[in-house]
Amino acid sequence: MEIREQLERLLGQESIDPRDIPGVELYMDQVIRFMETRLEDRRSGPEEKLLTRTMVNNYVKSGLVEKPDKKRYNARQMMLLIMIYHMKNVLALGDLKLFLEDGDPEESVEQLYRMFLEVQEEVLSDKASLADSGGDRRNVMKLVLEADLNKRLAE
């Protein structure tokens, strides 16, 4: 797939608005089904698992996500799982935990999630110009070098 096609596919993906997150608490299977359905376009291949029981359990054990109440996950935990999904490929879980813990103690998970959605939209808008610039190999090199630098800066 050409970079233009991939970027257009990525730009066409919808973010998960906080209002779209179920207001009722969900059991693990429902959490996984919700994530698989809502993030389906982000799969790199048909066999890729976006979220598994093991992943969620590891996030809970590491303190990234609070323990479920009576095996049910609330909207706040869902928002954390969505952000973790997007950030785990760049940050190690320990660094991700530091990131989530660092900040204004008065800031709610919902406020952080709304900021996450705003930044996500900014990043996608910034990259939209790549689709029009042609030169796929050059753009791939640029993206790889930017990703490397951005990853090191984020760490």
Summary of the structure (lengths in Angstrom):
residues: 155
radius of gyration: 16.6
end to end distance: 30.1
largest distance: 53.1
contacts: 367
relative contact order: 0.14
helix: 65%
strand: 3%
